């Protein structure tokens, strides 16, 4: 039995907090009180086993995706593998690139299987799975992962296909091969958005630039999934032309993914400059701070 998991209502009495090891989730459901209660109980029941299931297949989850990749058995692991599969023939990627989005999806599925909800979101460290039967959400995009200053937002309505949001960047919780401060992706599912955000953020880059410090991932975390690949550790001064060039490389990749229906939209942010691909994204006044009332953030 898992005795590590922390599960509690937050002080606002509306949101549920779930924590176990590296998994840090805030979720909220909207609907009749009894249905919300059922959804929260289902989320808690499912959550306690998720990390153990992932750890049981961790070596396989750290293996590059592709035809020779090992088969995965757990439901979250299978979500991860499905999300990264479209990228395997073009880029280096492992199922770990979609882990947060896949966990969010799994918890949300448990909630919606157990209860009739109008709306719900599961936010796993900025990667968000959405349920939208009625109404809408406004998603705020932050300038750097784990920051609080908005650079854009998206109005997400029930009639739209977007059910997943994810953000990646070199300052985030995971390693990045690129220099984007933040790349936010909207997609049909959270795991899809998570994988795509990784790929696009890696593409926002200036290879060989002397003001960008990189180290082999293995030197920073010996057991990580990126091995000897160089990951960004620091980004020094860049000219506006260099910022534009790096963002253009990311836009090219995002446009390709949009044309293949792997994403619905993306916002790429570097040094105060933003590029948008797709819709329904919109820019926000520079420096606007995050207000949790009526706003979810990626």
Buried (B, 14 or more C-beta within 10 A) or exposed (E): EEEEBEBEEEEEEEBBBBBBEBBBBBBBBBBEEEBBBBBBBBBBEBBBBBBBBBEEBEEBBBBBBBEEBEEBEBBBBBBBBBBBBBBBEEBBBBBBBBBBBBBBBBBBBBBBEBBEBBBBBBBBBBBBBBBBEEEBBEBBBBBBBEBEBBBBBBEBEBEBEBBBBBBBBBBBBBBBBBBBBBBBBBBBBBBBBBBBBBBBBBBBBBEEBEEBEBEEBBEEEEEBBBBEBBBBEEBEEBEEEBBBBBBEBBBEBBBBBBEEEBBBBBBBBBBEBBBBBBEBBEEBEEEBEEEEEEEBBB
